[in-house]
Amino acid sequence: MRRGEPPHQGGVLEVICGPMFSGKTEELIRRLRRALIAKQDVVILKPWIDNRFSSDHLVTHNEEKIPSAQASSPEQVRKLAAGADVVGIDEVQFFGPGIVPVIDELADGGARVIVAGLDMDYRAVPFEPVPQLLARAEYITKALAICVCCGNPASRSQRISAATSQILVGALDHYEARCRECFEPPEPDGAEKTTSLAETEASTPLGERS
């Protein structure tokens, strides 16, 4: 068993964090598959907003995938995950601060909760609620990508499009992995808009939701 992957002996929270293209979802899938092989009751969830590759699978940038369900709110996560031995949540940052007490509740109830998400946004600012989850976690894995500019380990997600909303789901069309030296912070222009998952859902026509 690899370091950072504990045996399931009561409730525990594991956080896999890092920038875009660092293999967070790949590591999440690896741990969940091992739990499935062990014949544990596993619930795998992703936010409804993330439809980049599939609405009913977690999918890595390398097209590795595992079946999953979508959740539109922390409350729905609570309902879908109730009673599971292992709960996996991808892109946890999109659920907002309300996901923190839900995850605490699941872990306190005996579940092994494994979450993956961005620890910093495109400005290299801590991306809530991941910092809150890091403070509560028993096990933390910090994944790094490869800087597209110099090839060094990359800890930041460089946005290459002009959008200013904190939540912008995308891949190579919007982001590059950059190291600290090559990262270029966006120009402060007062236009920054922080959008929660609930606000995004409320502004999205029902026909465009999955």
C-alpha positions in Angstrom: 0.0 0.0 0.0 1.4 3.4 -1.0 2.2 6.0 1.6 -0.8 8.4 2.0 -3.3 5.6 1.2 -4.6 4.3 4.6 -6.4 1.1 5.4 -10.1 1.8 6.0 -10.5 1.7 9.7 -13.2 4.2 10.5 -13.8 7.7 9.2 -11.0 9.5 7.4 -10.5 12.4 5.0 -8.0 12.3 2.2 -7.3 15.3 0.0 -5.6 15.2 -3.4 -4.8 18.7 -4.5 -2.7 20.6 -7.1 -3.0 22.6 -10.3 -4.6 21.6 -13.6 -3.0 18.7 -15.4 -1.3 17.3 -12.3 -3.1 13.9 -12.3 -5.5 14.6 -9.4 -8.4 12.7 -11.0 -6.1 9.9 -12.1 -5.0 9.4 -8.5 -8.6 9.6 -7.2 -9.7 7.0 -9.7 -6.7 4.7 -8.7 -7.8 4.8 -5.0 -11.5 4.3 -5.8 -10.7 1.3 -8.0 -8.8 -0.3 -5.2 -11.8 0.2 -2.9 -14.1 -1.4 -5.5 -11.7 -4.4 -5.8 -12.0 -4.7 -2.0 -15.8 -5.0 -2.5 -16.5 -1.9 -0.4 -19.6 0.2 -1.0 -18.3 3.1 -3.1 -20.1 6.3 -4.1 -18.3 8.4 -6.8 -19.5 12.0 -7.3 -18.7 15.0 -9.5 -20.3 18.5 -9.7 -22.9 18.9 -12.4 -21.0 21.9 -13.8 -18.1 19.6 -14.9 -19.2 18.1 -18.3 -15.9 18.4 -20.1 -15.6 14.8 -21.0 -18.7 12.9 -19.7 -21.7 13.5 -17.5 -21.7 10.0 -16.0 -18.0 9.2 -15.6 -14.9 10.8 -14.0 -12.6 11.2 -16.9 -8.9 12.1 -16.8 -7.1 14.2 -19.5 -5.6 10.9 -20.6 -9.2 9.5 -21.0 -9.0 7.1 -18.1 -12.5 6.9 -16.6 -14.7 5.4 -13.9 -18.5 5.6 -13.6 -19.8 8.4 -11.4 -22.9 10.4 -10.5 -23.4 14.1 -10.7 -24.4 16.3 -7.7 -25.7 19.9 -7.9 -25.2 20.9 -4.2 -23.6 19.8 -1.0 -27.0 18.6 0.2 -27.3 16.3 -2.7 -23.8 15.0 -1.9 -25.0 14.2 1.6 -28.0 12.3 0.2 -26.1 10.3 -2.4 -23.3 9.4 -0.2 -25.3 8.3 2.9 -24.3 4.9 4.1 -21.3 4.4 1.8 -18.0 3.0 3.0 -16.0 5.1 0.6 -17.0 8.4 -1.0 -15.0 9.9 -3.8 -15.6 13.5 -4.9 -13.8 15.1 -7.9 -13.5 18.9 -8.5 -14.5 19.5 -4.9 -13.8 23.2 -5.1 -16.9 23.7 -7.2 -19.2 22.8 -4.4 -18.3 25.9 -2.3 -18.0 26.2 1.5 -21.2 24.2 2.1 -19.4 21.0 1.2 -17.1 21.2 4.3 -19.6 20.3 7.0 -21.0 17.6 4.7 -17.6 16.0 4.3 -17.0 16.3 8.0 -20.3 14.6 8.7 -19.5 11.7 6.3 -16.1 11.1 7.8 -17.4 11.5 11.4 -19.9 8.8 10.5 -17.2 6.3 9.5 -16.8 6.9 5.8 -13.5 7.1 4.0 -13.9 10.3 2.0 -11.4 11.0 -0.8 -11.6 14.4 -2.6 -9.7 15.9 -5.4 -9.6 19.6 -6.3 -7.6 22.7 -7.1 -5.9 24.3 -4.1 -5.3 27.6 -6.0 -7.4 29.4 -8.6 -6.0 31.0 -11.8 -4.7 33.9 -9.8 -2.7 31.6 -7.5 -5.0 32.5 -4.7 -6.1 29.7 -2.3 -9.3 28.2 -3.8 -11.9 27.7 -1.1 -13.1 25.4 0.3 -10.0 23.2 -0.5 -7.8 25.0 2.2 -10.5 24.2 4.8 -10.5 20.6 3.8 -6.7 20.5 3.9 -6.8 21.6 7.5 -9.3 18.8 8.4 -7.6 16.0 6.4 -5.8 13.0 7.9 -4.0 12.5 4.6 -2.9 15.0 2.0 -1.4 14.4 -1.5 0.0 17.5 -3.3 0.3 16.7 -7.0 2.4 18.8 -9.4 2.2 19.1 -13.2 4.9 19.9 -15.7 5.5 23.6 -16.6 4.8 24.0 -20.3 7.3 26.8 -20.5 10.4 25.4 -18.9 9.6 21.8 -17.9 10.0 22.2 -14.2 7.4 21.0 -11.7 4.3 23.2 -12.0 2.1 24.2 -9.0 0.0 26.8 -10.8 -2.8 26.9 -13.3 -2.2 29.7 -15.9 -5.4 30.9 -17.5 -4.7 31.7 -21.2 -8.2 33.0 -22.0 -9.6 36.4 -21.1 -12.4 35.2 -18.8 -12.3 36.7 -15.2 -14.8 34.5 -13.4 -13.2 32.3 -10.7 -15.1 29.3 -11.9 -14.3 28.5 -15.5 -14.5 24.8 -16.4 -12.1 24.0 -19.2 -8.9 22.2 -20.2 -6.2 23.1 -22.7 -8.5 25.7 -24.2 -8.3 27.8 -21.1 -5.4 26.7 -19.0 -1.7 25.8 -18.9 0.4 24.3 -16.1 3.1 26.8 -15.0 5.8 26.8 -12.4 6.2 29.6 -9.9 8.8 31.4 -12.0 6.9 31.1 -15.3 3.4 31.9 -13.9 2.0 35.3 -15.0 -0.6 36.6 -12.6 -3.6 38.3 -14.3 -3.7 42.1 -14.3 -5.8 43.4 -11.4 -8.6 45.3 -13.1 -11.4 45.2 -10.6 -13.4 42.9 -12.8 -12.8 39.7 -10.9 -16.0 37.9 -10.2 -16.2 35.0 -7.7 -19.1 32.7 -8.6 -20.3 29.9 -6.5 -21.7 26.6 -7.8 -25.2 27.6 -6.6 -25.0 31.0 -8.3 -23.8 29.3 -11.5 -26.7 26.8 -11.3 -29.3 29.5 -10.7 -28.1 31.4 -13.8 -28.1 28.4 -16.1 -31.2 27.5 -18.0 -32.6 24.1 -17.0 -32.1 22.8 -20.6 -28.3 23.4 -20.3 -27.9 21.4 -17.1 -27.0 17.7 -16.9 
